[in-house]
């Protein structure tokens, strides 16, 4: 069960990474849009007329079905943003934007079940203990056949089903489920509740006495509080050394990254932020951290990005931790997120980050102190050579 939990967390982190660094597929033409109360002036409107000239020709001559104008507008925004040649400045449609908000806030309206896809394409559920899905009778392995009036087809993804199942707290969702051994599909009605999404998991490692292990999956609004609980509990269990796992963590809130780093650093600079027209701004550690002394290793890989790289870079530069694993992703920039009137959003790169030693993270990434790769064979056999090497570093040095 622990392995499955790890896979789910990796999928969750991968989703965060896709949302944060993805969604910039090329669109059609260019567009002006309402933004911070600004509307197009006469010159901008005139310059945009060529878009409509081109689109009307498409309408008159295209052999096939045309998208609705909402999707045309979204495509036009994507095309306009692509001209900036910045993969992190992007447009996010309403449903992914809502999922992004929920993930970072650490809670959402749902039924309390893990959603995954089998090799044959079927979407299955695994209810969380004591949450609405389990209480309504959902069983592990139940296949989702229908959500309300929408039939689940082979072409649908996990995200498609998640978007159908989630909704406003207090509303009812009706599921039709296929169940092994049941002669007929099982119908259940579930009232959506606020479902917490933990961003921190922890334990004392069985393979290393008194070595604590903490995995952070995202830097959300509740991450630091969860991390404090983890550190306090691990210390109460006799922890004398710690491994922090940031593999696959695609980032999150800057404030959360500063708070997390402050759990391990008593003072000094965590990062420098460079903003347009504002120069360099230092962010310093806050006082009162839970693990300011003691051996510390941080696991990183190519999925370690953004806020994760801030924390890893600060701990590496300040000599507080040894980084083990693979080179990080290299997303050292901050995106200001502007929500649009239809629930979509524009993420605009507005600042870049430097580590305490002023190393540029963006497009460069962090090189671990101890480089260890992990192969597909390792994963299939349940081996984790990076974690094994981290334990060796803690117990025996590099």
N, C-alpha and C positions, 0 to 999 in steps of 0.2 A: 504493500500500500504506500510505503514511503517513496518508492521509485516512481509510482504513478503520480504522487503529489508533486514530486520534483519536475516531472514532465509537464504537468499542468502549469506550474509556476513558470517554467521556461516558455511555454506557449503564451502565457499572460504577458511576460516580459517582451516576447517577440512581437505581440500585438501592439504594446506600447511603442516599441521601436518603429514599427511600420507606420503608426499614426503620427509619430513625431517627425520622422525623416522621409516619409513617403508622400503619396498623393500629389505628384507633380507631373502626371502624364500630360503630354502635349495636347493642347486644345485647338480651337478654331479662331484665327484672327486675333484681334485685340479688343479691349472693352474699357469703357470708363464705368465706374460704379459709385453709388452713394457711399460716402465714407466720412465719418465724423461731421456730418451735417453739410458736407460739400456736395455741390451738384455741378454737372458739366457746364462750362461757359460756352458761348457761341462758337468760339474757335475750336474748342475740344469737340463739340457736337459736329462741326463741319468736317473735321479731320476723321471722325469716326464714320462718316457717311459711306466710305468705301467698304466698310464691313457689310453694311446692309446691301450695297450694290452686289457684293460677292455672294452674300447669303441668298438674295432673291434669285440669282442665277442658279444656285444650288436647288432651291425650291422648285424652279421651273423645269430643271433638266435632270435631276438625280433619279436614277432608276432604283427605287427601293423605298423603304419606310423612313420618314424623317423623324428625328427626336422632337420632343416637345420643347418649347422655348426656354423652359427652366434649365434643361440639360444643355441647350445651346449656350445659354448665358454662362453656366458653370464651365463649359469647355472654353469659352472665350476668355474667362478669367484665368484659367490655367495657362492658356497660350500667352496671355499678357505677362504673367509672372515668370514664365519660362524664359522670356527675353532678358531677364535679370541675371541669368546664368548662376543662380544660387539655389542649390537643391533643397535648402531648408526654408526658403520663402515659398510657401505653397498655399493651396486652397483645399479646404476640407469640407466635404458635403455634410448636410445636417446630421444624419445618423452616426457616421463615424465621429463627428464632433461631440455628440452627446455621449458616446462610449468613452471618448477621451476624457471628458469632464468627470464622468463617473469614476474612471480608473484613478485619476489624480486626486479626487476628493475622497476616495476610499470607501464609497458606498453608492448603492444604486437601488432602484426598484425592480425586484426580480423574485424568483421562486426559490433560490437557494439550491442550485444544482450545477455541477460541472457539465459542460457540453463538449463532446468530442466526436470525431469522425472516424469510422472504421475503414479498413483498407478497401472494402467494397462500396464505400461512399455513404453508408447509412449513418445518420446522426443519432447518437445515443446520449442518455442522461445518467448521471451518478449523483443522487441527492446528498446534500450536506446534512450532518446530524442536527436534528431538532429544528430544522427550518421548514418553510411551507411545503416544499416539494415532498419531503419525506413524510410529513404529517398528512399529506393528501393521498399517500399511497404509492408514490413513484418509487420504483425499484431500480437498483443498479443494472445497467444494460438495457433498460427500456428504450425502444426505438421510436423516435418522434415521427409520426405519420402525418400529423396535421396540427397546426396552431391556429386556434379560432377557426376562421373559414379558409385559411391558406394551407393547401396541401404541400407537403415537403417533397420536392423532386430531386432526382439524382444530381442535378446540376447545382443545387444549392450548397452553400458553404456553412461552416460553423457560425461565422459572423452573421449570415443571413438569418439563421434560426435564433441566435442570441438577440438580434434586433427585433424579431417577432415576439419573443418571450418576455423581454424586458418592457417596462412601461411605468406608468404613474403608480406610486404607492397607493394601495387601497382598491385598485381596479382588479377585475377578474380576468384570468387567461384560461382558456379551455384547450386541453391537449388531448389528442388521440394517440395512443401509444401501442406499439407492438411489443408483446412480451413472450419470451420463450415459455412454452407449455400452456399458454392461454389460447383457447380455441378461437376467440374473437378479440379484436382490438379493445383496449381498455381506455375508457374516457374518464378524465379527471378535470375538476375545476379547482383552480388555485388562486387565492387572493395574494396579489403582489405585496411584498413587504420590503422595507429598507434592508438591504443585504450588505453587511460590512465586507470589505475586501482587504484582508490583512496584507501588508506589504513587507512584513518581517517574519521569518521563521527561525527558530533557534533550538539548539540541543547541545549536550555534552557528547562529544564523539566517543563511540564505543571503542574505536580502534586506537585512541590516544587518551590516556588518563588525564583528566583535568584540563583538556583542551576544549574550549568552547567553539561552537560554529554558529555563525549568524549569516543568513542569506537575506539580502534586500532585493526585492523584485521591482520596485519603482520608488521614486522620491515624491511621495504625495503629502497631503495635508496632515496625515496622522503618523507618518513614518517615524519622526523623532520620538514621539511618545511611546510608540511600540518598541523602538530600539532601547529606550531607557528601561522599559519593563524587561526586555530580553537580557540586558546587561546586569540588572539587579538580580534576576533569577539565576543567571549563570554564576555570578559571584557567590550567591548563597549556596550553590551546589559545589563550590570549591574550585571554580575556574582559575587557572593560573596563567593561561595563554589563550590567544583568540585568533580565529580565522574569520574574516569577513568576506563573504562571497558576493561580488558584484558582476559576475558573469551573466551576460544576457540582459543586464539592467539598462534599459534605453533612456533613463533619465527621469525628468519631472521638474519639480519646482526648484528654483535657485535657492530660496530661503530654506527649503528642506535640506539641500546639500550642505549649506553653511551650518545648519543645526546638527546634522549628522557628523560632519567633520569636527565640530566643537565637542562632541562626546569623547574625542580622542586627543584633542589639542587644547591646552590651557590658555594659550594666547597666540598672538602673531597673526600674520596674513594667511588666509585660506586661498584667495584668488584675487586677481586684478581684473576689473571689467573696463573695457574700452568702448565708449559710446560716441556716436557722431556729435562733434562739436562740444564734447564735455571732457575729453581727455581721459586720464586713467583714474579709476576709483578702486581703492582697496576694500575688501571685505575681510574683517578680522574675526577670529574665534571668540565665541561667547564663553563666559565663565560657567563652571559648574558641571563639567563633563563627568561621565560615569566611569570611563576607562582611560585615564590620563597616563598611566604607567603600565608596564607589563608587555611581554612579547606580542607582536601583532603582525599578521600576514594578511594581505588583501589579494583575493583571486580576481583576475581580469581576463577578458578575451575580446574577440572582435565585436561582440554584442554589447560591450561596456561602452556607453556613450553619454555625452552631455553631462548632466549632473553627477553621474557616476564617475566620469573622468575628472570632474572638479575635486571630488573627495579623494580619489586614488592619487591624483597629481599632488594634492596638498600633503597627504600623508607620506608620499614618496619624497617630495622635495624637502620636507621638514625633518626627514630622517625618522619619522614615527613608525613607519611600516615598510615591510618588504613586499614588493609586488611580484606575484607568481602567476604564470599563465602565458597568454598571447597578447600581441599588440592590440591596443584598444581601437575603437572605431574612428575617432578623430572628429567629434562634433563639439567644438569649443565655441559655440555661439548661442546667443539668446534670441528667441523669437517672441516679439510682442504679438499677442493673439487678440484679434479684433473680431468679435462676433457680429455677423451680418443679420439683416432683418428676417431672413428665411431660416435661421438656425444654423447656417453654414458659417465658416470662419476663414479669415485670412491670417496666416502666420508670417510675420515679416521680420527678417533678420535685422536686429537693431543694435546689437552689441556683440563683442567677442571677448573671450576669456583667456587669461594667462595664468599659469601656475605661480606659486610664490617665488620661484626662481625665474619668472617671466618666460617660461617656455610656452610657445603657442600650441594650443591643443587642436584648433580647427585644422582639418585636413592632414594633421601630423600624427595625432594620437599619442599614447604613452607607451614606451617600451618597458616591459617588466624587467625587474632586476634578475629574475630567474625565469628563463623562457622554457615553457613546457607545452607541447601540443597534445591534443586529444583526438584520436582517430575515430572513424565510424565503427571500426571493429571494437575499440574500447567501449564505445557507447552501447553497441549491441550486446557486449558481454557484461555490461554493468560495471565496467572499470572506470575509475576517475584518477588518472595519473597526476593531474594537476593538484587535486586535493591531497593525494599521497605525498607529493613533493612538498606541499605547503606544511604538512605535518613534520616531514623530515627537517625542513628549514627551522621550524619552531623548536624542535627537540635537539637538533644537532648543529644548527647553523647552516649557512649556505654551502 
